[in-house]
Amino acid sequence: MTRTSEGRFAPGHSGNPNGRPKTPAHIKAMLDGLTEKAVLALGEALDGDDPKLKLTAAQEVLNRALGKPHTSASIDVTQSNLPAAHLAALTQLALAQRALPRAVPITIEAESARVEPAGAASHNVHAVTAVDQ
């Protein structure tokens, strides 16, 4: 693995030269046997009375027929301590994505707080605190 001076992989070189591991043949055979049953179950869910289940089934059908929609995020950092603010924003983004449906835009605000550890006279250590909205 050859890297450039910026630490990126050089053109033609990969961090995973063997690629993604193949699915074992016996697992593929098991999944092939369940495919028809899974499609029938999605059809039954679409025809059912539970609106939440209908929506989930519809999303699954559309994701497979059309592909999953792309997600994007933009981060605006307005802090003097950019690395800490950026880390806080990314941390809050990860937490927010776990809690919210993917279709909802996420707004994140984060603060950087300075912490002086005991016994450290001249070290600048920063702790990050995320503001939960």
C-alpha positions in Angstrom: 0.0 0.0 0.0 1.6 3.2 -1.2 0.5 6.5 0.1 1.0 10.1 -1.1 2.6 12.8 1.0 -0.9 13.8 2.2 -1.5 10.3 3.5 -4.0 9.2 0.8 -3.6 6.0 -1.2 -1.6 6.6 -4.3 -3.4 6.1 -7.7 -3.7 2.4 -8.5 -3.3 1.4 -4.8 -6.0 0.4 -2.4 -6.4 0.0 1.4 -8.3 -3.2 0.7 -6.5 -4.9 -2.1 -8.5 -8.2 -1.8 -11.8 -6.4 -2.0 -15.0 -7.2 -0.1 -15.3 -10.8 1.1 -17.5 -13.0 -1.0 -20.7 -14.4 0.4 -20.3 -18.1 1.0 -22.2 -20.3 -1.5 -24.3 -22.1 1.1 -25.5 -18.7 2.4 -26.4 -17.6 -1.1 -28.3 -20.8 -1.7 -30.3 -20.2 1.6 -31.1 -16.6 0.6 -32.2 -17.7 -2.9 -34.6 -20.1 -1.3 -36.2 -17.3 0.7 -36.4 -14.7 -2.0 -39.9 -15.6 -3.2 -41.2 -15.9 0.4 -39.8 -12.4 1.2 -41.4 -10.8 -1.9 -44.7 -12.4 -1.0 -44.4 -11.1 2.6 -43.8 -7.6 1.2 -46.9 -7.9 -1.0 -49.0 -9.0 2.0 -47.6 -6.0 4.1 -48.6 -3.6 1.3 -52.1 -5.0 1.3 -52.4 -5.0 5.1 -54.2 -2.6 7.5 -51.2 -1.3 9.4 -50.1 2.0 7.8 -46.7 1.9 9.4 -46.0 -1.6 8.0 -47.4 -0.6 4.6 -45.0 2.4 4.5 -42.0 0.3 5.5 -42.9 -2.4 2.9 -43.3 0.3 0.2 -39.9 1.8 1.1 -38.3 -1.6 0.8 -39.9 -2.3 -2.6 -38.9 1.1 -3.9 -35.4 0.9 -2.5 -34.8 -2.3 -4.4 -36.6 -1.3 -7.6 -35.1 2.2 -7.9 -32.2 2.2 -5.5 -31.9 3.9 -2.1 -31.9 7.7 -2.3 -28.6 9.5 -1.7 -28.2 11.3 1.6 -26.1 14.4 2.0 -24.9 16.6 4.8 -23.5 20.1 5.0 -21.6 21.4 8.0 -21.1 25.0 8.8 -18.4 25.6 11.4 -18.3 29.1 13.0 -15.9 28.5 15.9 -12.3 29.7 16.5 -11.4 26.1 17.5 -12.3 24.5 14.2 -11.1 21.0 14.8 -13.0 20.6 18.1 -16.1 22.3 16.6 -15.9 20.0 13.5 -15.6 16.9 15.7 -18.6 18.0 17.8 -20.7 18.6 14.7 -19.8 15.2 13.3 -20.5 13.5 16.6 -23.9 15.2 16.9 -24.7 14.3 13.3 -24.1 10.6 14.0 -26.3 10.8 17.1 -29.1 12.6 15.3 -29.1 10.2 12.4 -29.7 7.3 14.8 -32.7 9.0 16.3 -34.4 10.6 13.2 -35.8 9.2 9.9 -33.3 9.7 7.1 -35.7 11.9 5.1 -35.6 14.7 7.8 -32.9 17.4 7.4 -30.7 17.6 10.4 -29.4 20.8 11.9 -26.5 20.6 14.4 -25.1 23.1 16.7 -21.9 22.3 18.7 -19.7 24.1 21.1 -16.0 23.7 22.0 -15.2 24.0 25.7 -11.6 24.4 27.1 -10.7 22.1 29.9 -7.5 22.5 32.0 -6.5 19.1 33.4 -5.1 19.0 37.0 -1.3 19.4 37.0 -1.1 20.6 33.4 0.3 24.1 33.6 0.8 24.9 29.9 -1.0 22.2 27.9 -4.0 23.2 25.8 -6.5 20.4 26.0 -10.0 20.8 24.6 -13.1 18.8 25.4 -16.1 18.9 23.1 -19.6 19.4 24.3 -22.5 19.0 21.8 -25.6 21.0 22.2 -28.7 18.7 21.8 -31.5 20.4 19.9 
